[in-house]
Amino acid sequence: LWMKFSHVLGMIMSKIILTVLWIVGFGTYGICLKVIYLFKKEKKTDTYWLDTEQDFENSMKYQF
């Protein structure tokens, strides 16, 4: 009786512990990435597109 009870209790507790560790691990990682992104982003720009000058004749010359 006690062995069955301990087996069921172990299955339940391991799932709870793994869930908590997963939420804490990925939650803090996600929050850190969002904070880093907010500090990295430039606040006074109208657009984040970069203007590039491309020479289309030379880019089509050797395609392969």
Number of C-alpha atoms within 10 A of each C-alpha: 5 7 8 9 10 11 11 12 11 12 11 11 12 12 11 12 10 11 12 11 12 12 11 12 11 11 12 12 11 12 11 12 11 12 10 11 11 11 9 9 10 11 8 6 8 7 7 8 7 6 6 6 6 8 8 8 8 9 9 9 8 7 6 4
